[in-house]
Amino acid sequence: MLAKLPSTAPISVLRISQLALEWQEAKYASADTRRMRDNMLVSGAWHDVDETLLELAGTEWRPARRIVGEAMAKDFDFILSDSVSFWRCRELVTAGRLKIRGTLSEIVEAELCR
């Protein structure tokens, strides 16, 4: 970080105020996610992540860890972690949108399909 310090630029008071307002709006929006899009904080939902997981699962049985790995490589305006991906898979199984071959408690070892 010290090597990058000389090339950093200060953030203007106006930008700091703008970010603070965006954060307050996002905080009270009661949304599932908060993301940086086009250099602005925006509220979002898990819909795009869920749809990606469903698409990657397909109609044939596939290892859950492969589906999650492929989803993590996608661009969601935030870094999608494996723990969040497996959580969303469990939610989709519970909602009946994904089928599981294995158990929810050991979803890492399970297979999934639509």
Number of C-alpha atoms within 10 A of each C-alpha: 5 6 6 7 8 8 8 7 7 6 8 9 9 9 10 11 11 14 15 13 13 15 17 12 14 18 14 9 14 11 13 10 14 18 17 12 12 8 8 12 19 19 20 15 12 12 11 11 20 18 12 16 26 20 14 19 25 14 13 9 15 17 17 24 18 15 23 24 15 14 23 19 11 13 10 16 12 13 12 17 14 15 11 14 21 20 14 18 27 20 15 19 17 13 10 11 14 19 19 22 15 13 12 17 9 8 19 17 13 17 20 26 22 18
